Amino acid sequence: MTQPIPTDTIWVTQPAYDRLQQELDHLRGDVRTDITAKIAAARDEGDLKENGGYHAAREEQGKTEARIRQLEDMLRRAEVGETPADDGLVEAGMIVTIRFKGDKNTEQFLLGSREFLSMDSSVDIDVYSPTSPLGVAILGKKPGDKASYETPNGNSISVEIVDAKPF
């Protein structure tokens, strides 16, 4: 039985939300000002067709504006929450250990969003979205439960929940 797909919400802790907001403020302020100054200086040099500095500054501006739009979207969809309870139920913000059917080895990952990891985190772990096929299949499950999900190519994959602990 397939669970309904969760909304497009990004679950983050308060420190992660604050870090994303600080990055957005920095890009909107100092970074935009610096790029505008670079573009103005390059324009003053004359012919823009062959002005490498101008083209580099415009490219930097495009990348910065794209990151600003991405951050605005993430913050608009963000749901700030506390670390989930250590009750074994699979939910966003949990380190989940699963075993694929027919495999003795286990796999561990964070169920959440990459933004959940703090900027200075040295944690090297895969991250799966709660809205991914695997995420949807295991949400609300507990150790010992089994779940199946369909891959993009139509194959069905079965997993067993081995453990779920807060990140």
OpenMM code with the backbone's topology and positions (N, CA, C; nanometers):
from openmm import Vec3, app, unit

residues = "MET THR GLN PRO ILE PRO THR ASP THR ILE TRP VAL THR GLN PRO ALA TYR ASP ARG LEU GLN GLN GLU LEU ASP HIS LEU ARG GLY ASP VAL ARG THR ASP ILE THR ALA LYS ILE ALA ALA ALA ARG ASP GLU GLY ASP LEU LYS GLU ASN GLY GLY TYR HIS ALA ALA ARG GLU GLU GLN GLY LYS THR GLU ALA ARG ILE ARG GLN LEU GLU ASP MET LEU ARG ARG ALA GLU VAL GLY GLU THR PRO ALA ASP ASP GLY LEU VAL GLU ALA GLY MET ILE VAL THR ILE ARG PHE LYS GLY ASP LYS ASN THR GLU GLN PHE LEU LEU GLY SER ARG GLU PHE LEU SER MET ASP SER SER VAL ASP ILE ASP VAL TYR SER PRO THR SER PRO LEU GLY VAL ALA ILE LEU GLY LYS LYS PRO GLY ASP LYS ALA SER TYR GLU THR PRO ASN GLY ASN SER ILE SER VAL GLU ILE VAL ASP ALA LYS PRO PHE".split()
positions = [
    Vec3(0.0844, -0.1182, 0.0000),
    Vec3(0.0000, 0.0000, 0.0000),
    Vec3(0.0888, 0.1242, 0.0000),
    Vec3(0.0673, 0.2137, -0.0941),
    Vec3(0.1480, 0.3341, -0.1074),
    Vec3(0.0893, 0.4462, -0.0230),
    Vec3(0.1796, 0.5146, 0.0506),
    Vec3(0.1362, 0.6285, 0.1302),
    Vec3(0.1272, 0.7507, 0.0397),
    Vec3(0.0452, 0.8507, 0.0765),
    Vec3(0.0392, 0.9720, -0.0050),
    Vec3(0.1735, 1.0438, -0.0025),
    Vec3(0.2079, 1.1041, -0.1146),
    Vec3(0.3347, 1.1767, -0.1229),
    Vec3(0.3229, 1.3040, -0.0411),
    Vec3(0.4220, 1.3293, 0.0477),
    Vec3(0.4187, 1.4500, 0.1296),
    Vec3(0.4284, 1.5761, 0.0423),
    Vec3(0.3973, 1.6882, 0.1014),
    Vec3(0.4061, 1.8147, 0.0294),
    Vec3(0.5502, 1.8448, -0.0071),
    Vec3(0.5677, 1.9570, -0.0719),
    Vec3(0.6989, 1.9977, -0.1195),
    Vec3(0.7800, 2.0673, -0.0097),
    Vec3(0.7506, 2.0397, 0.1142),
    Vec3(0.8154, 2.1032, 0.2278),
    Vec3(0.9584, 2.0515, 0.2447),
    Vec3(1.0460, 2.1435, 0.2835),
    Vec3(1.1837, 2.1063, 0.3179),
    Vec3(1.1931, 2.1165, 0.4695),
    Vec3(1.2231, 2.0055, 0.5348),
    Vec3(1.2329, 2.0038, 0.6806),
    Vec3(1.3747, 2.0415, 0.7202),
    Vec3(1.3894, 2.1446, 0.8042),
    Vec3(1.5209, 2.1899, 0.8501),
    Vec3(1.5152, 2.2235, 0.9981),
    Vec3(1.6304, 2.2202, 1.0614),
    Vec3(1.6406, 2.2658, 1.1996),
    Vec3(1.6556, 2.4177, 1.1989),
    Vec3(1.6388, 2.4787, 1.3126),
    Vec3(1.6536, 2.6241, 1.3218),
    Vec3(1.7949, 2.6688, 1.2814),
    Vec3(1.9020, 2.6010, 1.3276),
    Vec3(2.0363, 2.6439, 1.2844),
    Vec3(2.0551, 2.6356, 1.1320),
    Vec3(1.9997, 2.5327, 1.0686),
    Vec3(2.0111, 2.5209, 0.9228),
    Vec3(1.9326, 2.6331, 0.8546),
    Vec3(1.8139, 2.6629, 0.9043),
    Vec3(1.7332, 2.7724, 0.8489),
    Vec3(1.8085, 2.9048, 0.8617),
    Vec3(1.8655, 2.9291, 0.9794),
    Vec3(1.9404, 3.0528, 1.0027),
    Vec3(2.0600, 3.0643, 0.9089),
    Vec3(2.1288, 2.9529, 0.8860),
    Vec3(2.2447, 2.9535, 0.7963),
    Vec3(2.2023, 2.9871, 0.6542),
    Vec3(2.0913, 2.9292, 0.6074),
    Vec3(2.0418, 2.9580, 0.4730),
    Vec3(1.9998, 3.1044, 0.4614),
    Vec3(1.9357, 3.1580, 0.5654),
    Vec3(1.8944, 3.2983, 0.5643),
    Vec3(2.0166, 3.3906, 0.5611),
    Vec3(2.1216, 3.3563, 0.6379),
    Vec3(2.2439, 3.4371, 0.6377),
    Vec3(2.3098, 3.4363, 0.4999),
    Vec3(2.3123, 3.3203, 0.4352),
    Vec3(2.3693, 3.3120, 0.3010),
    Vec3(2.2896, 3.3994, 0.2044),
    Vec3(2.1573, 3.3936, 0.2129),
    Vec3(2.0728, 3.4746, 0.1264),
    Vec3(2.0976, 3.6232, 0.1494),
    Vec3(2.1032, 3.6644, 0.2746),
    Vec3(2.1285, 3.8051, 0.3063),
    Vec3(2.2636, 3.8504, 0.2511),
    Vec3(2.3650, 3.7666, 0.2642),
    Vec3(2.5003, 3.7979, 0.2140),
    Vec3(2.4991, 3.8132, 0.0615),
    Vec3(2.4312, 3.7206, -0.0072),
    Vec3(2.4252, 3.7281, -0.1534),
    Vec3(2.3493, 3.8519, -0.2002),
    Vec3(2.2394, 3.8829, -0.1325),
    Vec3(2.1601, 4.0000, -0.1705),
    Vec3(2.2336, 4.1311, -0.1421),
    Vec3(2.3220, 4.1286, -0.0440),
    Vec3(2.3929, 4.2498, -0.0032),
    Vec3(2.5300, 4.2634, -0.0655),
    Vec3(2.6304, 4.2185, 0.0075),
    Vec3(2.7702, 4.2371, -0.0322),
    Vec3(2.8030, 4.1784, -0.1692),
    Vec3(2.7553, 4.0573, -0.1959),
    Vec3(2.7913, 3.9913, -0.3221),
    Vec3(2.7312, 4.0651, -0.4411),
    Vec3(2.6041, 4.1010, -0.4323),
    Vec3(2.5416, 4.1771, -0.5421),
    Vec3(2.6132, 4.3100, -0.5645),
    Vec3(2.6488, 4.3784, -0.4569),
    Vec3(2.7179, 4.5067, -0.4665),
    Vec3(2.8523, 4.4895, -0.5363),
    Vec3(2.9288, 4.3879, -0.4981),
    Vec3(3.0595, 4.3627, -0.5596),
    Vec3(3.0462, 4.3324, -0.7086),
    Vec3(2.9486, 4.2505, -0.7448),
    Vec3(2.9300, 4.2148, -0.8857),
    Vec3(2.8886, 4.3372, -0.9670),
    Vec3(2.8007, 4.4182, -0.9112),
    Vec3(2.7585, 4.5400, -0.9807),
    Vec3(2.8781, 4.6311, -1.0060),
    Vec3(2.9662, 4.6419, -0.9072),
    Vec3(3.0867, 4.7241, -0.9226),
    Vec3(3.1791, 4.6660, -1.0304),
    Vec3(3.1936, 4.5339, -1.0346),
    Vec3(3.2777, 4.4701, -1.1372),
    Vec3(3.2224, 4.4954, -1.2768),
    Vec3(3.0900, 4.4850, -1.2912),
    Vec3(3.0277, 4.5075, -1.4215),
    Vec3(3.0460, 4.6532, -1.4645),
    Vec3(3.0270, 4.7464, -1.3724),
    Vec3(3.0440, 4.8888, -1.4036),
    Vec3(3.1879, 4.9191, -1.4441),
    Vec3(3.2843, 4.8626, -1.3721),
    Vec3(3.4257, 4.8857, -1.4048),
    Vec3(3.4593, 4.8286, -1.5421),
    Vec3(3.4063, 4.7127, -1.5727),
    Vec3(3.4325, 4.6501, -1.7022),
    Vec3(3.3692, 4.7313, -1.8148),
    Vec3(3.2508, 4.7880, -1.7916),
    Vec3(3.1858, 4.8718, -1.8938),
    Vec3(3.2697, 4.9948, -1.9241),
    Vec3(3.3331, 5.0488, -1.8205),
    Vec3(3.4156, 5.1682, -1.8374),
    Vec3(3.5386, 5.1413, -1.9241),
    Vec3(3.5745, 5.0144, -1.9390),
    Vec3(3.6915, 4.9793, -2.0197),
    Vec3(3.6635, 4.9861, -2.1686),
    Vec3(3.5369, 4.9971, -2.2077),
    Vec3(3.5056, 5.0115, -2.3495),
    Vec3(3.4349, 4.8925, -2.4084),
    Vec3(3.4780, 4.8498, -2.5270),
    Vec3(3.4130, 4.7459, -2.6084),
    Vec3(3.3801, 4.6219, -2.5253),
    Vec3(3.2497, 4.5932, -2.5110),
    Vec3(3.2056, 4.4821, -2.4274),
    Vec3(3.2156, 4.3473, -2.4980),
    Vec3(3.2188, 4.3469, -2.6313),
    Vec3(3.2242, 4.2209, -2.7056),
    Vec3(3.3481, 4.1398, -2.6721),
    Vec3(3.4592, 4.2067, -2.6529),
    Vec3(3.5853, 4.1358, -2.6285),
    Vec3(3.6386, 4.1624, -2.4877),
    Vec3(3.5497, 4.1971, -2.3975),
    Vec3(3.5893, 4.2310, -2.2614),
    Vec3(3.5663, 4.1093, -2.1707),
    Vec3(3.6728, 4.0342, -2.1447),
    Vec3(3.6633, 3.9129, -2.0632),
    Vec3(3.6149, 3.9400, -1.9223),
    Vec3(3.6580, 4.0517, -1.8640),
    Vec3(3.6158, 4.0863, -1.7286),
    Vec3(3.4669, 4.1098, -1.7200),
    Vec3(3.4114, 4.1742, -1.8226),
    Vec3(3.2681, 4.1996, -1.8268),
    Vec3(3.1900, 4.0683, -1.8349),
    Vec3(3.2329, 3.9814, -1.9254),
    Vec3(3.1623, 3.8542, -1.9432),
    Vec3(3.1730, 3.7659, -1.8188),
    Vec3(3.2883, 3.7670, -1.7530),
    Vec3(3.3059, 3.6890, -1.6297),
    Vec3(3.2151, 3.7429, -1.5191),
    Vec3(3.2069, 3.8756, -1.5087),
    Vec3(3.1221, 3.9359, -1.4058),
    Vec3(2.9746, 3.9067, -1.4332),
    Vec3(2.9330, 3.9106, -1.5589),
    Vec3(2.7938, 3.8793, -1.5934),
    Vec3(2.7623, 3.7328, -1.5632),
    Vec3(2.8591, 3.6431, -1.5887),
    Vec3(2.8387, 3.5018, -1.5578),
    Vec3(2.8263, 3.4814, -1.4066),
    Vec3(2.9131, 3.5499, -1.3319),
    Vec3(2.9062, 3.5430, -1.1854),
    Vec3(2.7721, 3.5972, -1.1362),
    Vec3(2.7243, 3.7033, -1.1991),
    Vec3(2.5954, 3.7606, -1.1624),
    Vec3(2.4828, 3.6592, -1.1864),
    Vec3(2.4874, 3.5912, -1.2987),
    Vec3(2.3849, 3.4913, -1.3292),
    Vec3(2.3835, 3.3791, -1.2280),
    Vec3(2.5007, 3.3300, -1.1899),
    Vec3(2.5089, 3.2217, -1.0917),
    Vec3(2.4599, 3.2683, -0.9556),
    Vec3(2.4945, 3.3907, -0.9190),
    Vec3(2.4513, 3.4453, -0.7900),
    Vec3(2.2999, 3.4614, -0.7860),
    Vec3(2.2424, 3.5152, -0.8926),
    Vec3(2.0976, 3.5337, -0.8968),
    Vec3(2.0246, 3.3994, -0.8939),
    Vec3(2.0813, 3.2969, -0.9576),
    Vec3(2.0208, 3.1632, -0.9538),
    Vec3(2.0234, 3.1077, -0.8118),
    Vec3(2.1344, 3.1278, -0.7413),
    Vec3(2.1447, 3.0798, -0.6029),
    Vec3(2.0471, 3.1572, -0.5130),
    Vec3(2.0315, 3.2858, -0.5371),
    Vec3(1.9364, 3.3646, -0.4596),
    Vec3(1.7951, 3.3095, -0.4787),
    Vec3(1.7570, 3.2818, -0.6035),
    Vec3(1.6235, 3.2259, -0.6291),
    Vec3(1.6072, 3.0902, -0.5621),
    Vec3(1.7129, 3.0084, -0.5657),
    Vec3(1.7070, 2.8760, -0.5017),
    Vec3(1.6881, 2.8902, -0.3511),
    Vec3(1.7654, 2.9786, -0.2888),
    Vec3(1.7532, 2.9991, -0.1440),
    Vec3(1.6160, 3.0543, -0.1067),
    Vec3(1.5662, 3.1507, -0.1847),
    Vec3(1.4332, 3.2057, -0.1568),
    Vec3(1.3273, 3.0958, -0.1628),
    Vec3(1.3377, 3.0087, -0.2629),
    Vec3(1.2427, 2.8992, -0.2759),
    Vec3(1.2531, 2.8029, -0.1576),
    Vec3(1.3767, 2.7660, -0.1198),
    Vec3(1.3934, 2.6734, -0.0073),
    Vec3(1.3387, 2.7326, 0.1216),
    Vec3(1.3680, 2.8594, 0.1466),
    Vec3(1.3216, 2.9218, 0.2699),
    Vec3(1.1698, 2.9378, 0.2705),
    Vec3(1.1111, 2.9609, 0.1549),
    Vec3(0.9662, 2.9719, 0.1454),
    Vec3(0.9001, 2.8372, 0.1773),
    Vec3(0.9638, 2.7270, 0.1363),
    Vec3(0.9068, 2.5936, 0.1580),
    Vec3(0.9539, 2.5292, 0.2884),
    Vec3(1.0461, 2.5944, 0.3594),
    Vec3(1.1058, 2.5343, 0.4788),
    Vec3(1.0066, 2.5229, 0.5928),
    Vec3(1.0164, 2.4109, 0.6603),
    Vec3(0.9425, 2.3911, 0.7843),
    Vec3(1.0469, 2.3678, 0.8921),
    Vec3(1.0542, 2.4626, 0.9849),
    Vec3(1.1523, 2.4529, 1.0921),
    Vec3(1.0967, 2.3611, 1.1991),
    Vec3(1.1753, 2.2643, 1.2351),
    Vec3(1.1300, 2.1691, 1.3350),
    Vec3(1.2416, 2.1295, 1.4294),
    Vec3(1.2015, 2.0640, 1.5325),
    Vec3(1.2963, 2.0113, 1.6292),
    Vec3(1.3450, 1.8752, 1.5808),
    Vec3(1.4515, 1.8301, 1.6416),
    Vec3(1.4986, 1.6958, 1.6121),
    Vec3(1.3871, 1.5985, 1.6477),
    Vec3(1.3585, 1.5023, 1.5601),
    Vec3(1.2484, 1.4098, 1.5873),
    Vec3(1.2733, 1.3256, 1.7121),
    Vec3(1.1656, 1.2767, 1.7694),
    Vec3(1.1752, 1.1919, 1.8885),
    Vec3(1.2488, 1.0626, 1.8558),
    Vec3(1.3173, 1.0106, 1.9542),
    Vec3(1.3904, 0.8841, 1.9370),
    Vec3(1.2952, 0.7689, 1.9677),
    Vec3(1.1905, 0.7577, 1.8820),
    Vec3(1.0898, 0.6550, 1.9047),
    Vec3(1.0946, 0.5428, 1.8015),
    Vec3(1.1959, 0.5485, 1.7135),
    Vec3(1.2128, 0.4426, 1.6141),
    Vec3(1.1287, 0.4586, 1.4894),
    Vec3(1.0327, 0.5502, 1.4889),
    Vec3(0.9509, 0.5728, 1.3707),
    Vec3(1.0304, 0.6523, 1.2669),
    Vec3(1.0231, 0.6104, 1.1433),
    Vec3(1.0946, 0.6781, 1.0353),
    Vec3(1.0220, 0.8079, 1.0016),
    Vec3(1.0953, 0.9184, 1.0095),
    Vec3(1.0435, 1.0492, 0.9714),
    Vec3(1.1604, 1.1373, 0.9312),
    Vec3(1.1292, 1.2542, 0.8753),
    Vec3(1.2339, 1.3466, 0.8334),
    Vec3(1.3229, 1.3808, 0.9524),
    Vec3(1.4525, 1.3877, 0.9265),
    Vec3(1.5487, 1.4186, 1.0311),
    Vec3(1.6059, 1.2955, 1.0986),
    Vec3(1.5750, 1.1773, 1.0460),
    Vec3(1.6234, 1.0524, 1.1050),
    Vec3(1.7356, 0.9925, 1.0195),
    Vec3(1.8304, 0.9295, 1.0879),
    Vec3(1.9280, 0.8442, 1.0210),
    Vec3(1.8618, 0.7074, 1.0140),
    Vec3(1.8379, 0.6606, 0.8940),
    Vec3(1.7650, 0.5361, 0.8730),
    Vec3(1.8601, 0.4296, 0.8221),
    Vec3(1.8500, 0.3109, 0.8785),
    Vec3(1.9262, 0.1954, 0.8322),
    Vec3(1.8276, 0.0966, 0.7722),
    Vec3(1.8555, 0.0571, 0.6475),
    Vec3(1.7677, -0.0375, 0.5788),
    Vec3(1.8491, -0.1553, 0.5250),
    Vec3(1.7785, -0.2608, 0.4940),
    Vec3(1.8395, -0.3768, 0.4278),
    Vec3(1.7523, -0.4085, 0.3067),
    Vec3(1.8166, -0.4157, 0.1906),
    Vec3(1.7425, -0.4531, 0.0705),
    Vec3(1.7136, -0.6015, 0.0739),
    Vec3(1.5976, -0.6409, 0.0243),
    Vec3(1.5567, -0.7816, 0.0218),
    Vec3(1.6634, -0.8643, -0.0498),
    Vec3(1.7038, -0.9718, 0.0158),
    Vec3(1.8030, -1.0618, -0.0416),
    Vec3(1.9472, -1.0192, -0.0175),
    Vec3(1.9684, -0.9112, 0.0570),
    Vec3(2.1033, -0.8614, 0.0831),
    Vec3(2.1312, -0.8709, 0.2330),
    Vec3(2.2524, -0.9106, 0.2694),
    Vec3(2.2898, -0.9189, 0.4108),
    Vec3(2.3382, -0.7843, 0.4632),
    Vec3(2.3931, -0.7024, 0.3739),
    Vec3(2.4467, -0.5724, 0.4144),
    Vec3(2.3353, -0.4716, 0.4364),
    Vec3(2.3647, -0.3699, 0.5164),
    Vec3(2.2688, -0.2632, 0.5408),
    Vec3(2.3198, -0.1339, 0.4780),
    Vec3(2.2291, -0.0416, 0.4576),
    Vec3(2.2623, 0.0910, 0.4065),
    Vec3(2.2047, 0.1929, 0.5029),
    Vec3(2.2787, 0.3022, 0.5218),
    Vec3(2.2359, 0.4051, 0.6148),
    Vec3(2.2326, 0.5391, 0.5423),
    Vec3(2.1315, 0.6207, 0.5728),
    Vec3(2.1183, 0.7515, 0.5090),
    Vec3(2.0360, 0.8435, 0.5974),
    Vec3(2.0434, 0.9717, 0.5678),
    Vec3(1.9615, 1.0719, 0.6348),
    Vec3(1.8349, 1.0901, 0.5525),
    Vec3(1.7200, 1.0807, 0.6153),
    Vec3(1.5938, 1.1098, 0.5492),
    Vec3(1.5631, 1.2563, 0.5769),
    Vec3(1.5761, 1.3374, 0.4770),
    Vec3(1.5562, 1.4816, 0.4944),
    Vec3(1.6025, 1.5551, 0.3716),
    Vec3(1.6681, 1.6674, 0.3913),
    Vec3(1.7230, 1.7431, 0.2804),
    Vec3(1.8674, 1.7775, 0.3121),
    Vec3(1.9446, 1.7954, 0.2084),
    Vec3(2.0868, 1.8265, 0.2235),
    Vec3(2.1035, 1.9512, 0.3101),
    Vec3(2.0092, 2.0439, 0.3034),
    Vec3(2.0170, 2.1670, 0.3811),
    Vec3(2.0092, 2.1400, 0.5306),
    Vec3(1.9585, 2.0230, 0.5688),
    Vec3(1.9497, 1.9863, 0.7095),
    Vec3(2.0893, 1.9745, 0.7711),
    Vec3(2.1859, 1.9304, 0.6897),
    Vec3(2.3217, 1.9169, 0.7391),
    Vec3(2.3803, 2.0557, 0.7586),
    Vec3(2.4451, 2.0780, 0.8698),
    Vec3(2.5009, 2.2107, 0.8938),
    Vec3(2.6225, 2.2328, 0.8048),
    Vec3(2.6532, 2.3595, 0.7785),
    Vec3(2.7607, 2.3954, 0.6861),
    Vec3(2.8957, 2.3408, 0.7326),
    Vec3(2.9180, 2.3375, 0.8622),
    Vec3(3.0468, 2.2918, 0.9132),
    Vec3(3.0448, 2.1418, 0.9455),
    Vec3(2.9416, 2.0741, 0.9043),
    Vec3(2.9290, 1.9321, 0.9350),
    Vec3(3.0318, 1.8501, 0.8600),
    Vec3(3.0964, 1.7621, 0.9297),
    Vec3(3.1925, 1.6728, 0.8654),
    Vec3(3.1279, 1.5373, 0.8375),
    Vec3(2.9971, 1.5312, 0.8533),
    Vec3(2.9240, 1.4076, 0.8312),
    Vec3(2.9180, 1.3789, 0.6814),
    Vec3(2.9603, 1.2597, 0.6445),
    Vec3(2.9534, 1.2169, 0.5054),
    Vec3(2.8493, 1.1069, 0.4972),
    Vec3(2.7278, 1.1457, 0.4598),
    Vec3(2.6179, 1.0507, 0.4564),
    Vec3(2.5283, 1.0837, 0.3377),
    Vec3(2.4729, 0.9799, 0.2763),
    Vec3(2.3761, 1.0013, 0.1692),
    Vec3(2.2505, 1.0628, 0.2289),
    Vec3(2.1806, 1.1416, 0.1484),
    Vec3(2.0576, 1.2057, 0.1920),
    Vec3(1.9483, 1.1703, 0.0921),
    Vec3(1.8351, 1.1214, 0.1426),
    Vec3(1.7189, 1.0917, 0.0599),
    Vec3(1.6029, 1.1792, 0.1061),
    Vec3(1.5311, 1.2322, 0.0119),
    Vec3(1.4166, 1.3159, 0.0416),
    Vec3(1.2988, 1.2304, 0.0893),
    Vec3(1.2202, 1.2828, 0.1830),
    Vec3(1.0985, 1.2120, 0.2219),
    Vec3(0.9993, 1.1988, 0.1057),
    Vec3(1.0159, 1.2808, 0.0018),
    Vec3(0.9257, 1.2742, -0.1138),
    Vec3(0.9780, 1.1806, -0.2229),
    Vec3(1.0967, 1.1233, -0.2039),
    Vec3(1.1495, 1.0273, -0.3003),
    Vec3(1.0687, 0.8976, -0.2887),
    Vec3(1.0740, 0.8127, -0.3914),
    Vec3(0.9995, 0.6863, -0.3811),
    Vec3(1.0363, 0.6056, -0.2560),
    Vec3(1.1653, 0.5970, -0.2234),
    Vec3(1.2067, 0.5255, -0.1026),
    Vec3(1.1552, 0.5969, 0.0216),
    Vec3(1.1701, 0.7299, 0.0256),
    Vec3(1.1236, 0.8075, 0.1407),
    Vec3(0.9752, 0.7895, 0.1676),
    Vec3(0.8953, 0.7987, 0.0623),
    Vec3(0.7503, 0.7814, 0.0768),
    Vec3(0.7175, 0.6423, 0.1297),
    Vec3(0.7896, 0.5410, 0.0801),
    Vec3(0.7607, 0.4021, 0.1193),
    Vec3(0.7912, 0.3746, 0.2660),
    Vec3(0.8935, 0.4417, 0.3213),
    Vec3(0.9361, 0.4076, 0.4579),
    Vec3(0.8850, 0.5035, 0.5650),
    Vec3(0.8282, 0.6181, 0.5261),
    Vec3(0.7779, 0.7131, 0.6261),
    Vec3(0.6771, 0.6454, 0.7184),
    Vec3(0.6961, 0.6651, 0.8480),
    Vec3(0.6029, 0.6100, 0.9460),
    Vec3(0.6298, 0.4651, 0.9830),
    Vec3(0.7258, 0.4017, 0.9182),
    Vec3(0.7591, 0.2622, 0.9495),
    Vec3(0.8503, 0.2575, 1.0719),
    Vec3(0.8648, 0.1378, 1.1296),
    Vec3(0.9548, 0.1198, 1.2447),
    Vec3(1.0417, -0.0026, 1.2193),
    Vec3(1.1473, -0.0196, 1.2975),
    Vec3(1.2357, -0.1343, 1.2765),
    Vec3(1.1573, -0.2656, 1.2725),
    Vec3(1.1932, -0.3469, 1.1726),
    Vec3(1.1258, -0.4741, 1.1510),
    Vec3(1.0198, -0.4671, 1.0426),
    Vec3(0.9701, -0.3448, 1.0157),
    Vec3(0.8703, -0.3284, 0.9090),
    Vec3(0.9369, -0.3426, 0.7730),
    Vec3(0.8577, -0.3856, 0.6761),
    Vec3(0.9039, -0.3974, 0.5381),
    Vec3(0.8245, -0.3003, 0.4524),
    Vec3(0.8872, -0.2541, 0.3445),
    Vec3(0.8218, -0.1618, 0.2523),
    Vec3(0.8729, -0.1884, 0.1116),
    Vec3(0.7938, -0.1522, 0.0142),
    Vec3(0.8338, -0.1646, -0.1265),
    Vec3(0.8102, -0.0322, -0.1956),
    Vec3(0.8931, -0.0069, -0.2958),
    Vec3(0.8751, 0.1135, -0.3770),
    Vec3(0.9131, 0.0809, -0.5202),
    Vec3(0.8636, 0.1628, -0.6104),
    Vec3(0.8892, 0.1410, -0.7523),
    Vec3(0.9958, 0.2380, -0.8006),
    Vec3(1.0933, 0.1850, -0.8753),
    Vec3(1.1999, 0.2669, -0.9316),
    Vec3(1.1495, 0.3328, -1.0604),
    Vec3(1.2202, 0.4340, -1.1085),
    Vec3(1.1773, 0.4999, -1.2326),
    Vec3(1.1644, 0.4047, -1.3522),
    Vec3(1.2415, 0.2961, -1.3523),
    Vec3(1.2316, 0.2027, -1.4654),
    Vec3(1.1229, 0.0969, -1.4451),
    Vec3(1.0451, 0.1093, -1.3366),
    Vec3(0.9315, 0.0206, -1.3149),
    Vec3(0.9585, -0.1000, -1.2275),
    Vec3(1.0820, -0.1201, -1.1838),
    Vec3(1.1134, -0.2325, -1.0953),
    Vec3(1.0625, -0.2040, -0.9542),
    Vec3(1.0219, -0.3078, -0.8852),
    Vec3(0.9791, -0.2959, -0.7468),
    Vec3(1.0934, -0.3413, -0.6570),
    Vec3(1.1258, -0.2598, -0.5576),
    Vec3(1.2339, -0.2917, -0.4649),
    Vec3(1.1764, -0.2998, -0.3245),
    Vec3(1.2125, -0.4060, -0.2526),
    Vec3(1.1660, -0.4254, -0.1156),
    Vec3(1.2800, -0.4008, -0.0185),
    Vec3(1.2480, -0.3336, 0.0920),
    Vec3(1.3460, -0.3057, 0.1961),
    Vec3(1.2864, -0.3389, 0.3318),
    Vec3(1.3758, -0.3622, 0.4265),
    Vec3(1.3358, -0.3810, 0.5660),
    Vec3(1.3994, -0.2685, 0.6468),
    Vec3(1.3225, -0.2091, 0.7348),
    Vec3(1.3755, -0.1058, 0.8231),
    Vec3(1.4519, -0.1769, 0.9343),
    Vec3(1.5788, -0.1429, 0.9494),
    Vec3(1.6622, -0.2037, 1.0529),
    Vec3(1.6682, -0.1119, 1.1751),
    Vec3(1.6805, 0.0202, 1.1505),
    Vec3(1.6939, 0.1148, 1.2621),
    Vec3(1.6564, 0.2541, 1.2124),
    Vec3(1.6151, 0.3397, 1.3050),
    Vec3(1.5854, 0.4805, 1.2759),
    Vec3(1.6149, 0.5607, 1.4008),
    Vec3(1.7142, 0.6466, 1.3914),
    Vec3(1.7566, 0.7300, 1.5046),
    Vec3(1.7619, 0.8760, 1.4609),
    Vec3(1.7332, 0.9686, 1.5517),
    Vec3(1.7439, 1.1105, 1.5161),
    Vec3(1.8872, 1.1457, 1.4747),
    Vec3(1.8990, 1.2370, 1.3805),
    Vec3(2.0308, 1.2829, 1.3332),
    Vec3(2.0975, 1.3641, 1.4410),
] * unit.nanometer
topology = app.Topology()
chain = topology.addChain("A")
for resn in residues:
    res = topology.addResidue(resn, chain)
    for name in ("N", "CA", "C"):
        topology.addAtom(name, app.Element.getBySymbol(name[0]), res)
